[in-house]
Amino acid sequence: MKAIAVHFRKDLSSNCFNVNDRPGADFRYAVSSKRLIDDFGWKTEQTFENNLKNTIQWYVDNTEWWKNKKLKNSFKEHYERQSKGQWA
């Protein structure tokens, strides 16, 4: 979130707050690309920062697509449950 805020030159300090973990949430996610690199010779083509910038730009360029998704009842219901910590 901080990287996205920096991209838009926004201050998140008044908009960030902690929420309860969802039931069954892992305490730590330890994702590693080591096997992909070692076993298959895979390597990233772009940096995380560049990919994040490209993703942000896609959402900026495609506002009609995601705004239409947000209007659907299924999205609204899902968002309402998530925002209240109802993990059903």
C-alpha positions in Angstrom: 0.0 0.0 0.0 2.8 2.4 0.8 4.3 1.9 -2.7 1.0 2.6 -4.3 0.5 5.7 -2.2 4.0 7.0 -3.1 3.1 6.5 -6.8 0.0 8.7 -6.4 1.9 11.1 -4.0 -0.7 10.4 -1.3 -0.3 10.2 2.5 -1.9 7.1 4.0 -1.3 8.0 7.7 -4.9 9.0 8.3 -6.4 6.1 6.3 -4.5 3.1 7.6 -5.7 1.0 10.4 -5.3 -2.6 11.7 -8.1 -5.2 11.4 -8.4 -8.6 12.9 -6.9 -11.5 11.1 -9.3 -13.8 9.3 -9.8 -17.2 11.0 -7.2 -19.7 9.9 -4.9 -17.0 8.5 -1.2 -17.9 8.3 1.1 -16.1 10.6 3.7 -15.8 7.9 3.9 -16.3 4.2 7.3 -17.4 3.0 7.1 -17.4 -0.8 10.3 -18.2 -2.6 11.2 -18.4 -6.2 14.4 -20.4 -5.4 13.3 -23.7 -7.0 12.1 -21.9 -10.1 15.5 -20.3 -10.5 17.5 -23.4 -9.5 15.5 -26.1 -11.3 14.3 -24.2 -14.4 16.5 -21.2 -14.8 13.6 -18.9 -14.4 14.3 -15.2 -13.8 12.1 -12.1 -13.6 11.9 -9.9 -16.6 10.9 -6.8 -14.6 11.4 -5.5 -11.1 8.6 -5.6 -8.6 8.5 -1.8 -8.7 8.2 -1.7 -12.4 5.4 -4.3 -12.4 3.6 -2.4 -9.7 3.8 0.7 -11.8 2.5 -1.2 -14.9 -0.4 -2.6 -12.8 -1.3 0.8 -11.5 -1.3 2.2 -15.0 -3.5 -0.6 -16.2 -6.1 0.3 -13.6 -5.8 4.0 -14.4 -6.3 3.2 -18.1 -9.2 0.8 -17.6 -11.4 2.6 -15.0 -14.6 1.7 -16.9 -13.8 -2.0 -16.6 -13.2 -2.1 -12.9 -15.9 0.5 -12.0 -18.4 -1.8 -13.8 -17.2 -4.7 -11.7 -17.7 -2.7 -8.5 -21.4 -2.1 -9.4 -22.3 -5.8 -9.4 -24.2 -7.0 -6.4 -21.8 -10.0 -6.0 -18.9 -7.6 -5.6 -20.8 -5.4 -3.1 -21.9 -8.4 -1.0 -18.3 -9.8 -1.0 -16.8 -6.4 -0.1 -19.4 -5.9 2.7 -18.6 -9.3 4.3 -14.8 -8.7 4.0 -14.9 -5.2 5.4 -16.8 -6.4 8.5 -14.5 -9.4 9.0 -17.2 -11.9 8.1 -15.1 -14.7 6.5 -18.0 -17.0 5.5 
